[in-house]
């Protein structure tokens, strides 16, 4: 049975992998796939992640950032 420290590290690994996968989809222009990845986030953290990605990709991927902002506005 894993202790709390091991579970925390495992969760960090999962979060890191999901962030990397989402970013890779954006870099490849696979915006719909990136949006699917965002739906894997727990509801409480999804909005925070969407805001963060909209800021991070605003300059290089304005179409994707606009999609994220539109989704956030419609929540």
Buried (B, 14 or more C-beta within 10 A) or exposed (E): EEEEEEEEEEEEEEEEEBBEEBBEBBEEEBBEBBBEBBEEBEEEEBBEBBEEBBEBBBEEBEEBBEBBBEBEEEE
